[in-house]
Amino acid sequence: MSGRVVDSIAAQARRRPRAAALVAPDGGLDYSGLDSRSAELAAHLLRQGVRPGDVVLIQASRGVALGMAVLAVLRAGGAFCVVDPQYPVDRIEHMWHRSRARFALVEPGLHTPDVPHGPLALPLPSYATSSGTVRNEPMPAPPKPGAEDPAYLVFTSGSTGGPKAISMPHRSLDNLIEWTLASTSREPLRTLAFAPLGFDVFVQEVLTTWSSGGCLYAPSDAERVDLQRVWEMCRDREIQRLFLPPVALRRLAELTGEFGILPGALREVAVAGEALRITPAIRDLFHRLPAARLHNHYGPAETHVALAHTLPGPPQSWPDLPPIGRPLPGMTAHVAPSASAEGGELLLAGVGLAHGYVHDPRQTAERFRSTWIDGRSVRAYRTGDLVRERSDGVLEYLGRADDQLKIRGYRVEPGEVEATLLRHPAVRECAVTAWTPPHGEEHWLVAHAVAAPGHTPDADELRSHCAESLPAYMVPQHVMFSSGLPLSPNGKIDRRRLPAPDAAADNVAVLPDRGDVRSAVAAIWSTVLGIADIPSDRHFMDLGGTSLSAALVVTRLHRRFHVQVSVQEFLYEPTVDAVAALITERAAA
């Protein structure tokens, strides 16, 4: 078996074989089953020729087979890379190609890309699921990987037009899991598997839970996008540990305030992915959960968690913008001198650094550089984040030094979205920015487009074009058209002068103001979506809505009408007409 993480999971299987390890939509496993099934699948991979350093793609939905495959690849000494089967086909094919994987484990029934010189596609065997039969054949002893061998790959948005693969070594993975348990709890906590498949937080959720003997609860895809159901699941399953982006924590806290959903067993809540802002709803939530701690984790995918801060004292004393903290053990942080009086760019070095970008030496050399820190030359990652060091050594986040965006906790390079838009024949020029509605908290992705001569595209057409190759979080919620983009004196696009979205930009119709329920519902949508006028028959998602913004609408509907509409009910037919009719019917009952 390979690495400290895998050894820790094996120890848990010996110590507590009948304890629950995984509860998923398609079944569950105890630690004995986790051990035996992953061992059989690892043996299968070894017989196929997997060796240390080999990348194995895993294309599977949330469930038992996915969990088995992740652990089996590690046991065989390979590096896993999870591919979300809900991604557009073009993006999946790109990941298959750029990963340079030798093998791929594919859940039966899922699309297998036809990639020239791509990985050998192997169906996930029946013993990877809870209904399969384990043959208990002896497992060949795999060559033990070294600290520098890759443990997993994650893909992140790329500035040059496509997602890029980041290779993380065993030293980084071992350090991350050991630190997570030391800084939160080594107890066998019940943990919710909320992170998107294939992201670094997914790795942290799964392996932290199993290394400590806890149980991982995986919601179905339908449950995961319904934040009200997620919060009820946390309450009903008595979830104790939770990893979230800050925007999701804000929405869940608001659901507690509006509907009284309180997961009283919560002990450890870690947020990461974007700047944490403490709202009154978050303060109230943790006031009601005096045994729960809130951890602010910071780190790009190139290091995973590199700095952290646990908020001390009573929630009412927490600052609105908490610091990002101090480096993890084995990591160092350096604030590079900057012309800005506010701070400097954060450089990270140490055991947590990635190898770099897979088969992309140019970008690797650009972001990972030898830098003098504390009188010696070290390999460091340039984060592009601006920070300020307080007198006590704690770091505060100030913003970005470049155009990189964070949308609902996801990293988005505008260049990748712009490259996709420019592949549409109707677009001559474009620029992509983030925007926050005046009365909202969630960032929206906005595309500013200049039409090619002879073309008159509309917003829906371009959003549909993006959805064919980009994941949902990278599809612009708003598309605006203009005759030209503003330029700075050096000839570059001046993103600060790009206008904010308005109703005309998204070609939406005007809903008559009748002073009735329908108009009130439309007004709530307007403040959440940042669109001045809402057509009564347009689908919420077509207007740029997300599951996170749906949860915000639901809480505001409850506050306005004193009628409870669940997120699931709202998403069943999310138009102003349908929601207004539901509220009217429920109020009259």
Phi and psi in degrees as a GROMACS rama.xvg file:
@    title "Ramachandran Plot"
@    xaxis  label "Phi"
@    yaxis  label "Psi"
@TYPE xy
-121.621  127.626  SER-2
82.81  158.096  GLY-3
-65.3413  -34.3884  ARG-4
-63.0638  -47.9344  VAL-5
-64.121  -38.979  VAL-6
-62.6611  -39.6811  ASP-7
-63.3924  -41.0202  SER-8
-67.5144  -39.5977  ILE-9
-62.4917  -38.6089  ALA-10
-64.1004  -37.8174  ALA-11
-65.7455  -36.2311  GLN-12
-65.9254  -35.3213  ALA-13
-73.7782  -35.5476  ARG-14
-78.9046  -36.0716  ARG-15
-140.633  64.5287  ARG-16
-61.8876  -30.633  PRO-17
-94.7954  -0.228696  ARG-18
-73.594  145.8  ALA-19
-67.6749  132.136  ALA-20
-109.29  -32.3895  ALA-21
-150.28  130.106  LEU-22
-122.701  115.115  VAL-23
-129.725  168.544  ALA-24
-57.6533  -28.6073  PRO-25
-104.742  15.1007  ASP-26
140.806  -164.982  GLY-27
-151.33  164.668  GLY-28
-140.709  144.407  LEU-29
-91.7129  179.551  ASP-30
-68.8696  -28.0172  TYR-31
-65.1061  -45.2653  SER-32
-66.1622  -39.8098  GLY-33
-58.2905  -43.8887  LEU-34
-67.9396  -49.5941  ASP-35
-69.6819  -41.1352  SER-36
-71.0494  -39.9667  ARG-37
-68.5349  -32.582  SER-38
-65.0364  -41.8526  ALA-39
-65.0205  -42.7439  GLU-40
-67.8893  -36.5915  LEU-41
-62.8751  -41.1892  ALA-42
-62.247  -39.4423  ALA-43
-60.9193  -43.4229  HIS-44
-65.4827  -39.7966  LEU-45
-63.2613  -39.9621  LEU-46
-65.7753  -27.7917  ARG-47
-78.4832  -13.8318  GLN-48
110.871  13.3579  GLY-49
-65.9653  134.123  VAL-50
-133.895  163.095  ARG-51
-52.9268  133.357  PRO-52
97.0876  -16.4994  GLY-53
-75.1103  134.194  ASP-54
-90.9136  132.222  VAL-55
-120.82  115.103  VAL-56
-73.7187  144.235  LEU-57
-126.117  111.713  ILE-58
-112.288  98.3032  GLN-59
-154.267  153.968  ALA-60
-81.4978  171.296  SER-61
-61.8264  123.282  ARG-62
166.219  -169.348  GLY-63
-62.69  -43.992  VAL-64
-61.7983  -38.6518  ALA-65
-63.5321  -47.2496  LEU-66
-60.2688  -43.1966  GLY-67
-61.2485  -41.622  MET-68
-66.6798  -42.0539  ALA-69
-57.9095  -50.3924  VAL-70
-68.3985  -37.2085  LEU-71
-64.1061  -40.9888  ALA-72
-62.459  -42.7865  VAL-73
-63.119  -41.4576  LEU-74
-65.1439  -30.7167  ARG-75
-81.184  -4.91592  ALA-76
91.3439  1.71773  GLY-77
-87.8839  -177.33  GLY-78
-116.05  125.757  ALA-79
-90.7043  152.685  PHE-80
-142.297  109.358  CYS-81
-84.2635  130.51  VAL-82
-112.93  117.498  VAL-83
-69.5092  118.449  ASP-84
-66.668  -11.1161  PRO-85
-83.5102  -5.81449  GLN-86
-66.4072  154.222  TYR-87
-58.3827  150.074  PRO-88
-57.4106  -41.4521  VAL-89
-60.0024  -39.6624  ASP-90
-70.7996  -38.9369  ARG-91
-61.164  -44.1632  ILE-92
-61.9728  -38.723  GLU-93
-63.0837  -41.8479  HIS-94
-66.524  -39.3232  MET-95
-61.1842  -39.0154  TRP-96
-75.2205  -47.4022  HIS-97
-75.2337  -22.0771  ARG-98
-70.9503  -22.7813  SER-99
55.2774  35.4069  ARG-100
-71.3806  148.538  ALA-101
-87.6206  -29.4026  ARG-102
-136.851  158.373  PHE-103
-141.051  131.452  ALA-104
-99.6264  120.89  LEU-105
-122.363  128.601  VAL-106
-64.5968  132.27  GLU-107
-53.6357  137.443  PRO-108
95.8731  -12.1566  GLY-109
-90.3759  154.319  LEU-110
-66.5347  132.763  HIS-111
-106.74  113.328  THR-112
-62.8763  148.104  PRO-113
-97.3826  90.5509  ASP-114
-110.139  119.57  VAL-115
-57.5229  133.136  PRO-116
57.3207  28.9064  HIS-117
-82.5309  -175.666  GLY-118
-69.2801  158.378  PRO-119
-74.5849  116.948  LEU-120
-83.8178  123.301  ALA-121
-117.239  129.986  LEU-122
-68.1452  140.513  PRO-123
-62.7167  119.332  LEU-124
-66.6394  164.878  PRO-125
-63.2518  -29.4341  SER-126
-75.3913  -2.37441  TYR-127
-81.6258  -8.08978  ALA-128
-108.593  169.991  THR-129
-70.285  -15.3648  SER-130
-99.0998  -5.69097  SER-131
-76.5873  164.249  GLY-132
-103.105  125.535  THR-133
-86.9473  130.133  VAL-134
-87.1459  -13.7321  ARG-135
55.3677  39.8051  ASN-136
-75.4183  150.248  GLU-137
-59.1325  135.952  PRO-138
-89.3567  124.391  MET-139
-58.3104  142.568  PRO-140
-71.2847  115.78  ALA-141
-78.0308  151.215  PRO-142
-62.44  131.634  PRO-143
-75.9791  123.966  LYS-144
-70.723  154.012  PRO-145
-89.182  173.685  GLY-146
-61.1839  -27.4935  ALA-147
-91.7736  -8.04054  GLU-148
-68.8073  145.463  ASP-149
-67.669  140.592  PRO-150
-104.093  -36.0845  ALA-151
-159.42  160.216  TYR-152
-118.821  141.449  LEU-153
-127.727  149.122  VAL-154
-103.756  141.06  PHE-155
-135.479  161.647  THR-156
-59.6461  139.668  SER-157
-111.936  144.376  GLY-158
-77.3384  -12.1988  SER-159
-103.581  14.0406  THR-160
113.525  -0.57897  GLY-161
-156.913  160.462  GLY-162
-67.0333  147.003  PRO-163
-117.414  145.98  LYS-164
-94.0455  132.652  ALA-165
-111.707  128.146  ILE-166
-97.8705  120.18  SER-167
-108.052  127.461  MET-168
-82.9362  168.895  PRO-169
-61.3417  -35.9164  HIS-170
-59.5047  -37.9227  ARG-171
-69.3149  -45.2486  SER-172
-62.8379  -48.1585  LEU-173
-59.5521  -43.0049  ASP-174
-64.7194  -41.1073  ASN-175
-62.1949  -49.6746  LEU-176
-68.5274  -41.083  ILE-177
-61.364  -44.198  GLU-178
-66.8385  -42.4045  TRP-179
-58.2559  -44.8031  THR-180
-67.0333  -38.6989  LEU-181
-69.776  -32.8782  ALA-182
-90.9332  -18.4471  SER-183
-109.448  -83.3326  THR-184
-160.696  139.89  SER-185
-88.6521  -0.695236  ARG-186
-69.3092  155.393  GLU-187
-75.6606  79.278  PRO-188
-83.1959  149.483  LEU-189
-79.1924  124.719  ARG-190
-124.35  137.748  THR-191
-88.9608  132.852  LEU-192
-88.1427  85.5106  ALA-193
-101.136  -24.9506  PHE-194
-64.1893  151.192  ALA-195
-60.5967  145.149  PRO-196
-61.9792  135.561  LEU-197
86.4432  -3.27015  GLY-198
-90.8053  163.321  PHE-199
-64.0531  -31.799  ASP-200
-67.8195  -29.2669  VAL-201
-58.1092  -43.9628  PHE-202
-61.2522  -43.7567  VAL-203
-64.1014  -43.6314  GLN-204
-58.2803  -54.1598  GLU-205
-65.4498  -52.1332  VAL-206
-79.1398  -27.7956  LEU-207
-63.6752  -44.2813  THR-208
-62.8437  -50.1487  THR-209
-74.1935  -28.8363  TRP-210
-68.8632  -21.8099  SER-211
-106.145  4.3449  SER-212
79.0138  17.3074  GLY-213
-85.1949  -178.796  GLY-214
-112.836  132.663  CYS-215
-98.742  123.96  LEU-216
-105.902  116.974  TYR-217
-106.108  114.285  ALA-218
-73.6897  160.225  PRO-219
-71.0244  166.33  SER-220
-60.8989  -37.8933  ASP-221
-66.8114  -39.7627  ALA-222
-68.1362  -38.1252  GLU-223
-64.5363  -33.8939  ARG-224
-82.1722  -6.91158  VAL-225
-102  97.5469  ASP-226
-63.4896  -29.9517  LEU-227
-65.7793  -41.0116  GLN-228
-66.7725  -38.9712  ARG-229
-58.6652  -45.5338  VAL-230
-67.8422  -37.633  TRP-231
-66.6181  -36.4522  GLU-232
-64.9918  -40.5239  MET-233
-60.9774  -38.0601  CYS-234
-71.2331  -49.6419  ARG-235
-69.9316  -35.0223  ASP-236
-88.9293  -1.36988  ARG-237
54.8388  50.7939  GLU-238
-64.5685  135.846  ILE-239
-109.395  -26.1077  GLN-240
-129.675  139.635  ARG-241
-145.241  131.919  LEU-242
-111.77  127.562  PHE-243
-144.519  155.733  LEU-244
-77.5703  151.665  PRO-245
-55.7453  -36.8073  PRO-246
-64.915  -35.6112  VAL-247
-68.2357  -38.9399  ALA-248
-61.3731  -41.2704  LEU-249
-60.0818  -45.242  ARG-250
-66.2012  -41.734  ARG-251
-64.9941  -39.7404  LEU-252
-62.3963  -37.4118  ALA-253
-67.1736  -35.3215  GLU-254
-64.6497  -34.7698  LEU-255
-63.7533  -45.0198  THR-256
-64.198  -37.4928  GLY-257
-83.8907  -41.575  GLU-258
-115.501  -1.42565  PHE-259
73.0297  18.0123  GLY-260
-76.6181  115.654  ILE-261
-130.941  106.448  LEU-262
-76.28  87.4049  PRO-263
-67.3345  -14.0361  GLY-264
-86.1635  -7.35963  ALA-265
-57.6436  133.885  LEU-266
-123.707  -38.3957  ARG-267
-131.23  118.947  GLU-268
-123.532  120.711  VAL-269
-117.357  130.685  ALA-270
-114.952  146.951  VAL-271
-161.166  163.562  ALA-272
113.686  -28.7474  GLY-273
-161.072  175.083  GLU-274
-63.9207  134.216  ALA-275
-86.1322  127.309  LEU-276
-119.823  125.057  ARG-277
-86.0516  117.082  ILE-278
-101.408  164.747  THR-279
-55.6794  -35.8794  PRO-280
-66.3699  -37.6907  ALA-281
-67.546  -42.1966  ILE-282
-60.4164  -43.2858  ARG-283
-65.716  -38.8999  ASP-284
-60.1665  -49.241  LEU-285
-75.4242  -20.7261  PHE-286
-65.8203  -35.958  HIS-287
-78.4152  -15.0318  ARG-288
-119.469  70.9368  LEU-289
-63.737  -20.1377  PRO-290
-88.4355  -6.05303  ALA-291
-91.2468  143.78  ALA-292
-114.134  146.619  ARG-293
-111.8  123.418  LEU-294
-112.824  130.831  HIS-295
-100.551  108.249  ASN-296
-98.7287  138.323  HIS-297
-127.408  138.664  TYR-298
164.961  132.577  GLY-299
-72.8085  169.314  PRO-300
-61.444  -23.172  ALA-301
-72.9529  -10.2504  GLU-302
-135.026  -10.5232  THR-303
55.2491  -143.479  HIS-304
-70.0218  125.085  VAL-305
-117.869  -30.0198  ALA-306
-134.577  157.824  LEU-307
-156.536  156.052  ALA-308
-146.915  125.149  HIS-309
-96.5806  124.642  THR-310
-70.3507  122.753  LEU-311
-93.7309  163.347  PRO-312
75.1446  -176.734  GLY-313
-68.7189  148.367  PRO-314
-55.5234  -31.8128  PRO-315
-65.6713  -18.1723  GLN-316
-92.5514  -5.59856  SER-317
-68.3342  140.302  TRP-318
-71.112  156.436  PRO-319
-61.5956  -37.7774  ASP-320
-121.364  91.5356  LEU-321
-65.3828  154.374  PRO-322
-71.4207  166.429  PRO-323
-92.6715  -6.1425  ILE-324
95.0461  -147.673  GLY-325
-118.435  161.2  ARG-326
-65.7984  150.541  PRO-327
-68.1827  160.544  LEU-328
-55.0919  134.643  PRO-329
87.6913  -3.71082  GLY-330
-117.283  150.427  MET-331
-129.336  148.11  THR-332
-122.548  138.838  ALA-333
-133.619  132.474  HIS-334
-97.142  107.424  VAL-335
-70.5346  141.786  ALA-336
-56.5941  142.437  PRO-337
-139.651  151.939  SER-338
-67.3829  -19.3536  ALA-339
-73.8952  134.673  SER-340
-74.5756  -11.9085  ALA-341
-81.0921  -19.6711  GLU-342
159.168  -155.048  GLY-343
-148.74  176.14  GLY-344
-75.2179  138.938  GLU-345
-85.0326  126.052  LEU-346
-111.157  138.56  LEU-347
-120.613  139.069  LEU-348
-141.641  161.058  ALA-349
126.143  -165.276  GLY-350
-65.6726  -22.0439  VAL-351
-85.0017  -2.49846  GLY-352
-70.5049  142.026  LEU-353
-70.63  163.554  ALA-354
-63.3935  -36.3142  HIS-355
137.983  -158.404  GLY-356
-95.5471  130.377  TYR-357
-60.0445  122.355  VAL-358
50.9247  39.5305  HIS-359
-138.815  72.608  ASP-360
-63.5371  -29.4286  PRO-361
-65.8628  -50.605  ARG-362
-67.9575  -34.278  GLN-363
-61.8673  -45.6215  THR-364
-65.942  -30.2392  ALA-365
-70.8526  -37.868  GLU-366
-99.0342  -28.6474  ARG-367
-106.855  112.553  PHE-368
-132.631  152.929  ARG-369
-74.4166  126.416  SER-370
-136.14  144.278  THR-371
-81.6235  116.079  TRP-372
-130.835  125.553  ILE-373
53.7833  41.0576  ASP-374
80.2029  11.2945  GLY-375
-142.827  156.05  ARG-376
-85.7612  124.488  SER-377
-132.919  157.111  VAL-378
-81.6697  123.785  ARG-379
-132.121  153.419  ALA-380
-102.272  128.312  TYR-381
-83.0174  112.174  ARG-382
-77.8334  -28.2405  THR-383
79.2695  2.02316  GLY-384
-95.556  138.879  ASP-385
-93.9859  131.633  LEU-386
-135.411  165.913  VAL-387
-132.093  135.374  ARG-388
-94.6113  125.605  GLU-389
-77.0323  170.761  ARG-390
-63.8063  -24.7978  SER-391
-90.62  7.13998  ASP-392
89.0268  -5.22631  GLY-393
-79.4924  140.542  VAL-394
-97.1708  141.728  LEU-395
-114.59  139.738  GLU-396
-86.4714  133.452  TYR-397
-111.722  -25.7288  LEU-398
144.128  -168.469  GLY-399
-97.4322  148.753  ARG-400
-93.5242  -7.52287  ALA-401
-132.504  -161.358  ASP-402
-91.2544  0.55555  ASP-403
-58.7993  141.93  GLN-404
-118.833  158.797  LEU-405
-123.01  119.897  LYS-406
-119.474  112.135  ILE-407
53.2931  35.5848  ARG-408
89.6212  -8.34606  GLY-409
-91.6921  142.223  TYR-410
-82.7034  128.204  ARG-411
-129.713  121.433  VAL-412
-89.9646  118.493  GLU-413
-53.7633  -32.5712  PRO-414
-59.7075  -33.7471  GLY-415
-69.6372  -41.4872  GLU-416
-69.2115  -40.7491  VAL-417
-63.4129  -40.1044  GLU-418
-62.4407  -37.0018  ALA-419
-67.1885  -44.5053  THR-420
-62.1143  -38.8289  LEU-421
-70.3573  -14.8243  LEU-422
-76.9124  -10.2704  ARG-423
-82.2974  129.814  HIS-424
-62.6499  -17.7796  PRO-425
-87.096  -3.96298  ALA-426
-108.126  123.097  VAL-427
-93.3313  -44.2329  ARG-428
-139.357  156.991  GLU-429
-161.508  160.061  CYS-430
-146.028  141.773  ALA-431
-118.778  131.704  VAL-432
-136.066  172.242  THR-433
-106.717  148.703  ALA-434
-145.686  141.788  TRP-435
-113.594  120.918  THR-436
-56.2316  150.198  PRO-437
-54.7065  -34.5299  PRO-438
-111.384  18.3154  HIS-439
-117.928  177.04  GLY-440
-121.799  -23.2797  GLU-441
-82.5336  137.559  GLU-442
-78.5374  140.468  HIS-443
-112.17  145.764  TRP-444
-90.7093  124.988  LEU-445
-120.802  128.853  VAL-446
-105.341  127.776  ALA-447
-105.959  118.521  HIS-448
-123.529  145.628  ALA-449
-112.897  123.288  VAL-450
-71.9342  143.895  ALA-451
-70.6657  151.95  ALA-452
-54.0259  132.814  PRO-453
84.2273  3.53799  GLY-454
-119.037  145.703  HIS-455
-133.707  74.1677  THR-456
-72.1489  159.813  PRO-457
-117.99  170.927  ASP-458
-61.9733  -45.0696  ALA-459
-61.5068  -38.6857  ASP-460
-61.8212  -44.252  GLU-461
-72.9163  -35.8654  LEU-462
-65.5324  -39.7219  ARG-463
-64.6804  -38.7611  SER-464
-61.35  -42.9368  HIS-465
-65.5423  -38.9662  CYS-466
-65.335  -18.2837  ALA-467
-71.1989  -22.0409  GLU-468
-133.636  -7.81239  SER-469
-115.746  147.496  LEU-470
-65.4694  162.111  PRO-471
-56.7851  -37.9095  ALA-472
-70.1941  -12.8575  TYR-473
-101.493  1.52518  MET-474
-84.7466  122.52  VAL-475
-57.4637  132.272  PRO-476
-73.0613  -30.2199  GLN-477
-125.659  142.33  HIS-478
-126.951  124.413  VAL-479
-118.581  145.872  MET-480
-116.44  144.38  PHE-481
-151.281  168.863  SER-482
-80.7829  -16.3334  SER-483
-171.337  159.713  GLY-484
-100.091  140.258  LEU-485
-66.3207  140.622  PRO-486
-116.084  150.016  LEU-487
-84.744  170.149  SER-488
-57.2676  -26.4623  PRO-489
-88.7749  7.98573  ASN-490
88.997  2.89267  GLY-491
-90.828  160.417  LYS-492
-64.7386  127.724  ILE-493
-91.409  92.7255  ASP-494
-66.1068  -23.3875  ARG-495
-69.238  -22.2286  ARG-496
-96.2323  0.946399  ARG-497
-70.2792  135.995  LEU-498
-72.302  156.895  PRO-499
-74.6535  155.565  ALA-500
-61.5577  153.568  PRO-501
-144.691  176.775  ASP-502
-63.9437  -41.312  ALA-503
-63.4499  -31.7385  ALA-504
-63.4501  -30.7381  ALA-505
-101.387  11.9396  ASP-506
55.4123  40.7856  ASN-507
-95.9704  149.434  VAL-508
-81.6357  166.739  ALA-509
-96.6426  128.448  VAL-510
-87.5779  122.033  LEU-511
-57.9358  138.67  PRO-512
-88.1435  100.328  ASP-513
-99.6546  -1.47538  ARG-514
70.1658  21.0295  GLY-515
-110.001  -170.876  ASP-516
-60.2681  -41.3488  VAL-517
-60.6318  -42.8951  ARG-518
-66.5126  -37.3145  SER-519
-66.551  -40.4258  ALA-520
-62.225  -44.9828  VAL-521
-61.8938  -36.0718  ALA-522
-65.0596  -39.1411  ALA-523
-64.7735  -44.0272  ILE-524
-58.9996  -40.1367  TRP-525
-60.1889  -44.4066  SER-526
-69.1328  -33.8304  THR-527
-77.8521  -40.9198  VAL-528
-90.2402  -15.4224  LEU-529
73.3478  29.5652  GLY-530
-117.164  130.115  ILE-531
-65.3687  -41.5429  ALA-532
-131.059  132.051  ASP-533
-111.097  123.977  ILE-534
-70.3058  144.102  PRO-535
-72.0348  -18.6785  SER-536
-114.067  9.49224  ASP-537
-85.429  138.835  ARG-538
-67.5425  137.896  HIS-539
-55.1454  -43.3024  PHE-540
-68.8544  -30.559  MET-541
-67.9723  -21.7483  ASP-542
-91.0047  7.46994  LEU-543
100.619  6.2005  GLY-544
-69.6016  155.837  GLY-545
-133.432  174.359  THR-546
-63.8928  -32.6324  SER-547
-68.6882  -43.7044  LEU-548
-71.8897  -27.9744  SER-549
-62.3224  -40.6942  ALA-550
-62.9397  -36.7375  ALA-551
-67.9174  -41.0542  LEU-552
-60.9642  -43.9751  VAL-553
-60.3819  -42.7187  VAL-554
-65.6691  -37.1204  THR-555
-73.84  -32.5013  ARG-556
-63.0324  -42.3932  LEU-557
-63.7216  -41.8166  HIS-558
-65.2273  -35.6619  ARG-559
-80.2754  -41.1628  ARG-560
-110.217  -9.2681  PHE-561
57.5439  34.4491  HIS-562
-127.167  132.833  VAL-563
-89.9682  122.605  GLN-564
-123.381  121.908  VAL-565
-74.8447  161.055  SER-566
-60.6822  -38.7931  VAL-567
-63.3297  -43.1737  GLN-568
-63.9955  -41.1943  GLU-569
-61.3959  -44.6616  PHE-570
-76.3453  -12.3891  LEU-571
-64.1448  -43.1412  TYR-572
-145.404  77.8704  GLU-573
-85.0241  70.2541  PRO-574
-121.58  157.759  THR-575
-59.3066  -43.133  VAL-576
-58.9368  -48.0456  ASP-577
-68.179  -41.8564  ALA-578
-68.2732  -40.1761  VAL-579
-62.6872  -39.5872  ALA-580
-65.6622  -39.501  ALA-581
-64.6368  -43.3066  LEU-582
-63.8975  -43.7363  ILE-583
-61.5757  -43.8884  THR-584
-64.535  -42.833  GLU-585
-70.499  -35.3815  ARG-586
-68.426  -29.2155  ALA-587
-84.1654  -13.1768  ALA-588
